[in-house]
Amino acid sequence: MTSQNRSSLVLDTDSYKLSHFLQYPPGTQFVSSYIESRGGALDRVVFFGLQAYIKSTLLAPVTQADVDEAEAIAQAHVGLFNRAGWQRLLDRHGGRLPVEIEAVPEGSVLAPHVPVVQIRNTDAEFHWLPGHLETALLRAVWYPSTVASLSLACKRVLKRYLDETAEDPDAVLPFALHDFGARGATGDEAAGLGGAAHLIHFLGTDTLAALRVTRAHYGEPMAGFSIPASEHGTMTSWGRANEVDAYRNMIERFAGPQKIVAFVVDSYDLWNAIDHIVGDELKTLIEHTGGRVVIRPDSGDPVTVLPRVIEHLMARFGHRVNAKGYRVLPDFIRVIQGDGIDLDSLPRILQALKQRGLSTENAAFGMGGGLLQKVNRDTLKWAMKASQVVVNGEVRDVFKDPVTDPGKRSRPGRLAVVREPDDSLRGLRVEELGGRENLMRSVFRDGELLVDDDFATIRGRAARELSR
């Protein structure tokens, strides 16, 4: 049996693919396939996650135990198994995968319908292998790329409102959206990959799994940061009569010069907590921490509640009008809205703040399920399709073109990606390069990693999008 801590590449596929090795034309030698987003909810796609998959999975050779286990399961499950093919992989290549994977650089921002990954077998005996890997390879790409794309979309919204209402948008933006999504993700792997994808664009996270992914696979010692913060359980454990003591404990234990602390204030009566506890009993203590206290309302409609919370705090602590004409709380106090945030609600909240003359810099936002979980493969319509085969030495372009859904038409040929004069990326056939640089580069070949980008480089590529 394989180790419980390691998945088997032989079985990391769909059941129907177990029979595909018998379905290609006789004499098939090579199969080339590619991955792209075919459109969907967002107009920008951020490519991310392939390097993590290569390092965590593809670099480990297939073992005899993997093949033996897969044969037992496949025979009982569908009644056949490519024993000869996998045994040949062990004998001829020592279990290392005879495929080449090309990809655009991670962190690239592109439009839908531009290829991001291309795979082809390097040994003619293993034409069936690229197709077998589709399930795992597509999954490794679509999820982190979709979260990275969603996070970028949020960043673009936040940047627009910060540019309009804040004096120093660049100082606020990196921590404007905090990842609260770990508990809502389907598992530790999803939390890590999705959380890492978010950290391409922001520096705030409570998803520790993301830090492990960026350290292990992208060489980043510390990709994101957080602060001491409370939950309802720690607050309500003091009892309703001692609510002020719960808040005072947070301030006295964690606040101080250059420090930030956050605590939730809606356990009972939000408005009493803001007006009388935070804004009266603890007012002097908060004003003199030398750092910042962040108030977290955690219930109600944020479009209406958040502006009111900020204005209640301004009534107690005062405000200034910044150079752009918007009201701003004193630097020692801010608000974080961590409930009900997604790409739909975020611009509505920011517009509500703006309409009331409140700068976006008064608040940060925490996004949980809306960031890491409320996505699927169809959010950006990800697909992997064969585009070229070689049969008995004859090169054949292949594609699908369903009359019932032109949006699913796939590309023929071996593909390349180029940067256009307007800085956008475009996919085309390799034969059409005409001397231009192909941004599709080989990142994996025959069991070896060929490109090892650090996280700072990936962040830099994505940051170009906001500077355009």
VENKA-V233637 format. One record per backbone hydrogen bond with DSSP energy under -0.5 kcal/mol. NH is the residue of the N-H (numbers start at 0). CO is the residue of the C=O. If there is no record, write none. Layout:
NH_CO ; NH_CO
//
This chain:
5_2 ; 8_6 ; 10_7 ; 11_7 ; 12_10 ; 16_13 ; 17_14 ; 18_15 ; 19_16 ; 21_18 ; 22_19 ; 23_19 ; 27_24 ; 28_389 ; 29_389 ; 31_387 ; 32_118 ; 33_384 ; 34_116 ; 35_382 ; 37_379 ; 37_380 ; 38_379 ; 40_378 ; 44_109 ; 45_144 ; 46_44 ; 46_107 ; 52_48 ; 53_49 ; 54_50 ; 55_51 ; 56_52 ; 57_52 ; 58_53 ; 59_56 ; 60_58 ; 61_94 ; 66_62 ; 67_63 ; 68_64 ; 69_65 ; 70_66 ; 71_67 ; 72_68 ; 73_69 ; 74_70 ; 75_71 ; 76_72 ; 77_73 ; 78_73 ; 79_73 ; 82_80 ; 85_81 ; 86_82 ; 87_83 ; 88_84 ; 89_85 ; 90_86 ; 91_87 ; 92_88 ; 93_89 ; 94_88 ; 95_92 ; 98_96 ; 99_119 ; 100_443 ; 101_99 ; 101_117 ; 102_440 ; 103_115 ; 106_46 ; 107_104 ; 109_44 ; 109_107 ; 112_36 ; 113_110 ; 114_112 ; 115_34 ; 116_34 ; 117_101 ; 118_32 ; 119_99 ; 120_30 ; 121_97 ; 122_97 ; 125_122 ; 126_123 ; 128_125 ; 131_127 ; 132_128 ; 133_130 ; 135_11 ; 136_132 ; 137_133 ; 138_134 ; 139_135 ; 140_136 ; 140_137 ; 141_137 ; 142_138 ; 144_140 ; 145_141 ; 146_142 ; 147_143 ; 148_144 ; 149_145 ; 150_146 ; 151_147 ; 152_148 ; 153_149 ; 154_150 ; 155_151 ; 156_152 ; 157_153 ; 158_154 ; 159_155 ; 160_156 ; 161_157 ; 162_158 ; 163_159 ; 164_160 ; 165_161 ; 170_167 ; 171_167 ; 171_168 ; 172_168 ; 173_169 ; 174_171 ; 175_172 ; 177_364 ; 178_203 ; 179_177 ; 179_366 ; 183_180 ; 184_180 ; 184_181 ; 190_186 ; 191_187 ; 192_188 ; 193_189 ; 194_190 ; 195_191 ; 196_192 ; 197_193 ; 198_194 ; 199_196 ; 200_197 ; 201_197 ; 202_173 ; 203_173 ; 204_224 ; 205_178 ; 207_205 ; 209_206 ; 210_206 ; 210_207 ; 211_207 ; 212_208 ; 213_209 ; 214_210 ; 215_211 ; 216_212 ; 217_213 ; 218_214 ; 219_213 ; 220_218 ; 224_202 ; 227_259 ; 229_261 ; 234_230 ; 235_231 ; 236_232 ; 237_234 ; 238_235 ; 241_238 ; 242_239 ; 245_241 ; 246_242 ; 247_243 ; 248_244 ; 249_245 ; 250_246 ; 251_247 ; 252_248 ; 253_249 ; 254_249 ; 254_250 ; 257_289 ; 258_255 ; 260_291 ; 261_227 ; 262_293 ; 264_295 ; 269_267 ; 272_268 ; 273_269 ; 274_270 ; 275_271 ; 276_271 ; 277_272 ; 278_273 ; 280_275 ; 281_276 ; 282_279 ; 285_281 ; 286_282 ; 287_283 ; 288_285 ; 291_258 ; 292_331 ; 293_260 ; 294_292 ; 294_333 ; 295_262 ; 296_294 ; 301_299 ; 303_300 ; 304_300 ; 305_301 ; 307_303 ; 308_304 ; 309_305 ; 310_306 ; 311_307 ; 312_308 ; 313_309 ; 314_310 ; 315_311 ; 316_312 ; 317_313 ; 319_327 ; 321_319 ; 321_325 ; 324_321 ; 326_356 ; 327_319 ; 329_317 ; 332_329 ; 333_292 ; 334_361 ; 335_294 ; 336_363 ; 337_296 ; 337_335 ; 341_339 ; 345_341 ; 346_342 ; 347_343 ; 348_344 ; 349_345 ; 350_346 ; 351_347 ; 352_348 ; 353_349 ; 354_350 ; 355_351 ; 355_352 ; 356_353 ; 357_352 ; 358_326 ; 361_358 ; 362_359 ; 363_334 ; 364_175 ; 365_336 ; 366_177 ; 370_367 ; 371_367 ; 372_368 ; 373_368 ; 374_372 ; 378_375 ; 379_375 ; 379_376 ; 381_376 ; 382_35 ; 384_33 ; 386_31 ; 387_31 ; 388_395 ; 389_29 ; 390_393 ; 391_26 ; 391_389 ; 393_390 ; 394_392 ; 395_388 ; 397_386 ; 404_401 ; 407_404 ; 408_405 ; 409_399 ; 412_386 ; 415_427 ; 417_425 ; 419_417 ; 419_423 ; 422_419 ; 425_417 ; 427_415 ; 429_413 ; 431_428 ; 432_429 ; 435_432 ; 438_416 ; 438_436 ; 440_102 ; 440_438 ; 442_100 ; 443_100 ; 444_447 ; 445_98 ; 446_96 ; 447_444 ; 449_442 ; 450_442 ; 454_217 ; 457_453 ; 458_454 ; 459_455 ; 460_456 ; 461_457 ; 462_458 ; 463_459 ; 463_460 ; 464_461 ; 465_462 ; 466_462 ; 466_463 ; 467_463 ; 467_464
//
